[in-house]
Amino acid sequence: MRRKIESYVEERINPFLKTHQGLLEVVDLDNDILIIKLIVEYDSEGKTKQTLLNSIRSALHEKFPQINKIVEVSSLSYS
C-alpha cells in the first residue's frame, strides 16, 4: 500500500504543493499509521502549513480509508 500512497502523493498532492513551494514526503507506513513530512513555506504563525496539513489528511483518508492515523514528523516529540 505504501507504493500506492507514494504514487498518489506524487501525482495528486505534490503538483499542488509546488505552487506553494512545498513538498510532501512519505516517511513510513507502519500498522496503518502513515508518517509524512510536509515541507512548505508558511507564515510566522504556521497557519498555511496547518491548513495544508488538514487538506492533505482529508485527501489521504478519503483515498485510503484503511489508514488509521496520519502523523506529520515535525509534530512528533522525542524525549
N, C-alpha and C positions, 0 to 999 in steps of 0.2 A: 504494500500500500504506500510505503514511503516514496517510491518512484512516481506513482500516480500523483501524489501530493506535490512533489517537486516539479513535475511537468505542468500541473495546474498553476503553480506559483509562477513559473517561467512564462507560460503562455497568457495568463489572465491577470495576475496581480502585478508582477514587476513592470510590464509595459506602462501601467497607470502610475506606479510609484516613480518611474523615471521622470515623469512630468513634474515631480516634487523633489527631484534629485535624490531619490530614495531607492532602496533595495530591500527585499525580504529574503532571508536565508532560512532554509530548513536545517536546524541543528541536529535534531534527533526525533525519533518516534519510538516511545517505549511504553508498552502496555496501554496503548490507545491514548497516551499523553503526547501531544505534539509540542516540541520545543522549537521556537522560532527566534530569529534575531532581526529586528527592524532597524535599518539604518536610514535616517531621513533628517533633513533639515527641519527644525521646528522652532517655534517661538520660545521666549525665555521661560514661559510657564509650562511648556510641553503640551499645550492643548492640541496642536496639529498632530503630534505623534499619537496622543491618546485617541483622537478621532479616527485616525487611520487604523490604529490597532483594533478599535471596535468594529470598523467596517471589514477588516481582514478576518477577524474572528468569525463574524457573521457569515461571510462568504465561504470560509473553510468549513464551518459547521453545516452549512446548507449543502455543500458539495460532498462532504464526507461526514455524514451523521454518526459514524462509528467512533469518531474522535470524541473522547470524554472530556478532555481539558486541553486548552492551548495556553502555554506559558511563554512569555517573552523573556529572554535571558537577562535583560537588564533589570527585570523586576525580581530576579532571584537574589536572595541574600545568602552569603556564605559566612558561616560562623564556626 
